[in-house]
Amino acid sequence: MKKRKMTGFDIAIILLLAFYGLLILYPFYNSFLVSLVPQNTYTKTPFMLWPSEIDLKSYQFIFLSKKFWSGYRVTSIVTVVGVLYNMFLTVITAYALSKNHFKGKGLVLNFIIFTMYFSGGLIPYYMLINSLDLTNKIAVMILPTGINTFFMLIMRNFFSTIPKSLVESAKIDGANEIQVLIKIILPVSKPSLATIGLFYAVDRWNEWFNAMLFIRDGSKHTLQLVLRRLISQVQSAESGNIPDIVKDGLFQDGVKMAGVFVTILPIMLLYPLLQKYFMKGIMIGAIKG
C-alpha cells in the first residue's frame, strides 16, 4: 500500500488541533500548579509554566482532615455499590426491551422514555424519600437513582446489534434467558458495559445532591460535600480545626485546586483502563435507533 505524502493542509490541521489541545490542557495544568505554590508566588505569576516554589500545605490541609477520609470512604461505598446496582438494573431492563417477543415492550418503553422529559418535582421527591425512611442513610444516595434512561437505551441498542443466531444456538442447547444473558450476551458486550459503567462511576463519584438534601450526620457526607466545607473553612477564616503545622500560609485558591485534583484523581486513573472499550461501546450503542 502506497503511503500518502503529507500536504500543507495536513500540517495546518495538525497544528490547529495541537493548538486546540493546548487551550484545553493549559487551564488544567495551571490549576495543578496553583495547588502546589504558596499564595505570594500565585499572586506574582497567576499564569505559570513552571512553579518557582513548591508548597504542599494545601494538600496537607486536605489529607490531615479526618472529614476528608470519612468523605472518601462514603463516596467509595456509594460508587462501588451504586454502580453495581445501576448496572444490574440497566442490563436486565435493556436485555428485556431488546427482545422482539416481549409483550408490551412498546408501552413499557414509552413509559420509561416519558421519565426523560417529565418528573414529579423536588417536593414530591423529598416527601417520597421521607416516607421511605431513607433520610440520613447512605442508601438514600444509592437506591433512588437505579437507571439512567439514556444509558439504558444505549445498552438496549447495543444488545439489539448482537446476532440472533448466537442466542438461537444457545437455546437449541437448552439455555434459558438468564443463561443466555450471562454466558452469551454479557461476554460479547464488554465495550458497552465498560462505557456505561464508567458513565455511572463518574456520576456516582460526583454525588452531592442527595447527600446535601437528606444527610444530617457529617460522618456520612460524601467527598464533594466534605471538600466544599473544607474550602469554606479557609474562605471564612474559621480555622479552629486546622492543624497547626499547616495553619500558616494556606490560601483559598490553593486548597480549592488541591480539592479538585484529589477528587478527580480516581476517575483519571480509571479512564485509561477503560479507554480501549470507550469509543467502540458508545458508537455501537448509538448507531441503531
Secondary structure as UniProt FT lines:
FT   HELIX           8..34
FT   TURN            35..36
FT   HELIX           39..44
FT   HELIX           57..63
FT   HELIX           66..97
FT   TURN            100..101
FT   TURN            103..104
FT   HELIX           105..117
FT   HELIX           122..131
FT   TURN            132..133
FT   TURN            135..136
FT   HELIX           138..141
FT   TURN            142..144
FT   HELIX           149..161
FT   HELIX           164..172
FT   TURN            173..174
FT   HELIX           177..180
FT   HELIX           181..185
FT   HELIX           187..189
FT   HELIX           190..205
FT   HELIX           209..214
FT   HELIX           218..220
FT   HELIX           223..236
FT   TURN            240..241
FT   HELIX           244..247
FT   TURN            248..249
FT   HELIX           252..287
//
